[in-house]
Amino acid sequence: MKPLRPPFSLLTLQVFIAVARLGSFTRAAEAMHLTQSAVSKHVGLLEDRLGVSLFTRAGGVALTEPGQALLDEVEPALDQITRAVERIGRRAPPSPESVAFLAPPAVLQYWLVPLLPRFAAEHPHIDLRLSPRLVSSRASRTDLDAEIRFGSGIWQGVRAQYLFGREMCVVASPELCRKRGLRDYADLQRLPLLRHVLYPTAWAEWNATLAPGVALQSDAGRGQEYDHYAVMLEAVQAQLGVAIMPRLLVRKYLASGELAAPFNEVMMGSSGYYLVLRDTASPSAAVRTVGDWLKARADELAQEWLAAARPPVAYADKG
């Protein structure tokens, strides 16, 4: 059985109600954002279909008896439809607000991507979109809401909030530690020291802070240089040398035994990962939510892996 449908639209009924309430085709046209001709056509269609006159047009516009009867039936029904639509609309979840973030590949791979399911469960109204930040890319991105950037935390034109990464430690392959007898700081003198291009002073800071009596050769001739910690980690696993890396990025490898921290130390270096926002823009509520959430997760993890390490020692620039 085919459902019964009226031979006219809701718009036609709305036009009829507007004319009846305003008592004028002209005012109804203005209220409905239609032409007066269109209003007349809608009313004429309704009268033709019903076979009755709904308005008298002599000396003004007034409802006829059938017109008043129709208004009494139709207006409450349309009000009920409007209220139902509004109620359902309020129940529907809001459309997710997109937040575009840029982050170094190692941060994405070893920290942020594994956290995404938890973030999505806790904040389903935010669509967090991540892109890798490449060292070779110098172009300014105007389509981003924020980024995670490695460095000192001092940049022009932005606001920076520290997340993690200053907590550094020496890492090496367990097999390399066994083969080369890596037991104390002086043993590093016999090994290649791997470096990151964005943190060329890491070994010098570590040397001055934890082993000032040991002369480490961290020049370019003793070890390779890498653009990303993710690649450096692969080099460490391949026994190409010893690296100094943020503990947070290697925490799972240390826990599983795939990497070793032979000294189990924590040096608070001069560079780390910061949440960076443009200084000229006021961040949206969604961006602030993401930033606060990331900071909270970084603090949680720091409490976990710092608890098992020796007390942190902060690097102090004596220059």
N, C-alpha and C positions, 0 to 999 in steps of 0.2 A: 504494500500500500504506500503510495507516494505521500510524503509529508505535506500538510496543508501550508502553503506559503501565500501571503497577501500579494496582490498584483501591483504593489507599489512599495517604495523603499522607506527606510527609517527617515531619510532626509525629507521625503515628502510629508511624513507625519510631523516632523519637527517644524517644517515651514508652516503647516496648518496651525500648530500650537502657537507659533510666534505671531501669526496674523490675528488669531483669536485673542491672545493676551494683550497685544499692542494696539489692536483695533485699527490697523493701517497696513496696507501692502508696502507702502514706502518705508515705514519704520521697521517692518519685518525684514525687508531686503537689506537695510543697513545693519541690523542685528545679526543676520545670517551671512553677511558678506556676499550677497547675491545681487543680481540686477532685479529691478521691479518686474521686468518681463519674465524672468525665471521663476519668481515667486508666483506670479499669476498662472504660469504653466503648471507648476506643482499643484496648486489648488484646483485648477481646472481638471487635471488628471484624476485627482481624488474624487471630485464631484462626478466625473464621467463614469468612473468605476463603480461608485456607490449608487449612481442614478438619482441623486438628490442634490439640492442646493444647500451648501453649508453656510453661506453668508448672504446677507442682503447688502446691496451696494448702492442703494438710493439714499443720498444724504449722509453718507459715511458707511463704514463697514461694521456690521453686527452679525452675530451668530443667529442662524435659524434654529428652530427646535431640533432638527436632526444634527445640526452642527454642534449644539450644546451637548447633546447626548453622546456624540462621538468624542468631544473634548473630555467629558467626564470619564469615559472609558479608557481613552488612549493616553492621556497625560500621566495618570498614576502608573500605567504599565511602562511607559518610557522612563519615568523616574526610577522605577524598580530596576530596569535594565541598567541604567547609569550607575546606580548604587552597587549592583552586582559586579559590574566591570571594575569599579574602583576598589571593591573589596578584594577581588582576585588579583588585581594589580599590586595591591599592598602585600599580598602573600608571596608573590613571585620574588625570587631572589634578585637583587640588583645586578646589573651587568658588571662583570669584573672590570676594575680600573687597571689599565696597563701601566707598569713601571719598568722602564728600560734601564738595565745596569750593564756596565762594562767592568770586567775583572780580568786579572792575569790568568793565563791558562792553568797554572799550578793551583791557584786558589779555587778555580772552578772544579778542577779534576779531583783534588784531594780534600776539599772542604765543602764548597758551596753546593755542588750538584747532589752529593749524597743527602744534603739537608732539604732539598726541594720537596720531597713528599710530605715531610713534617710541616713545612711552611704552607703548602697547599691545603693541608688538613686544618691548620689553625687560622688561615686567612684566605678562605675560598673566594672572597670578593676582590682579591688582588691578583692580576695576571703578571707574574714576575718574569720578565724576558731578559735573558743573559747573553752577552756577547763577549768573546775573548779580546783582551787588550794585547796587541802585538807591540813589542818593543820598537820595531821598525816603523810603526805607524805614527806620524807626527800630526796628521790632519785633525783639526778640531771637529768633534761630533756634536751637532746641534740637536740630534734626535734622542739624546740621552737625558735621563732624569738624574742619574748619579753614577759614580764609578768607584771601584776599589783600586787605589793607586799605591804603588810601592815607593817609598822614599822617606824623607825626613819629616814630612807633614807640613812643610812650609812651602806654599806655592802662591803665586799672585792670582788674585781674582777668584779664589775659591775658599770655602770653609772645610776644614779637615778634622775628622774625629778618629782617634786611634782605635783600631780593632784588635790587631794581633801582629805577630811577626818579629818583634824586637827580641823575643826570647829565642836566642840562637844556641845551637850546640854543634859539636863536631860529630859527624856521622861517617861511617865506613862500612864496607862489606865485612860480615863476620869472618869470611874466609881470608880476606886481606889482613884482618887483625891477627889471625892465627899465623899466617905465613910470614908476615913482616914483624911480628912481635910488638904490636901497638898496645903499649901498656901505660905509658906516661907521656907527659907533654914533650919531652925531649925526643921521643921517637918520631915525632912529626917532621923532624929535620931530614929524615931519610925518605920522605914520601912526597909525591906530587900533591899540591894543594889546589883544588879546583875553586874557581871564582865565578861570581855572577857579575855581568857587565854593569848592572845598576847599583851594585854594592861592592865596588872594588876595594874598599877599605875594611871589609869585614874581618879578614885575617889579621890585619894590623891592629884593629880594635881588640880582637880576641887575644892577640899576643900581649898587648899592653895591659889588658885587664886581668888575665888569668895566668900568664906565663911570661912576665917581664924579663926573667932571667934566661929565657930560651930564644936563641936567634933563629927565627923562622925565615925561610927563603920563599916569599910569596910573589916573587916577580914572575913575569910572563914565561920565562924559560922553564919553570918547574911544574907548571900545571896548566890545564886548558881553561878557557873562559866560555861561559854559556849565557845565552839570552834568557833562558827560562829555567826555573828550579825543576820543572818536570823533566827536562832533558838532563840537567845535572844529576838528578836522582838516578836516572838510567845509567849514567856514567859511573856513579858510585857503585851501583850494583854490579857493573861490569868490571869492577876493580881497577878503574883507570886512575884512581886517586882518592883523596879524602876531602870532604867538603864541610863547610859550615853552613847550616841551613836552619830556617825557623822550625822549632820543635813541633808546632801544630801541623805543619805540612807532612811531617814524617812520622807522626805519632803511631799510626797503624802499622807501619813497617817496623818500628821499634818494638811494638807490642807483639808482633808475629815472629820476631827474630830474623826477618829478612834483612834488616839493617841493625847496626850496633852503634850505640853511643858510648864509646870506650871510656869516657871520663864522667859521663852522666851529669854534665855541668849545664848551667843556664847562664848565658851572658846576655844582659840587656843591652843590645846594640843601639846604634844611632838611627837605624832605618827600620821601617816596618810597613804594614799595610794599613791604609787609612780609608775611611769612607769620605768621599770628596763630593761636595755640592757646590754649584755655582754661587758665588757671593751675591750676584745681582738678582737672583730669583728666590722667592719664598717657596720652600718645598711644600708639596701637597701633603695632605694627611696620609695618603698611601705611601708616599716616599718616606715620611717620618716613621711610619709603622715598620717599613722594611728596614730602615736604618737601626731603629731600636731593637728589632728582632735579631738582626745580625750581630749587634754588639752584645746582646744577652747570650747568644749562642757561643760567641768567642770567649766570653768570660766564663761560661760553664766549662768549656773544654780546657781553658787555662788552669782552672782549679783542679781538674782531673790529672793532667799530665805533669803539672808542676809539683804536685804532691809527692810524686815518686822520684823526683830529681833533687839534686843538691840545691841549697838556697841560691837564688839568683844573685849575680854580681853585675852591677851596672857599669858600663863603660863610661869613663869621664874623659872628655877631651881636654887635654892639658896644654893644647896649643893656644 
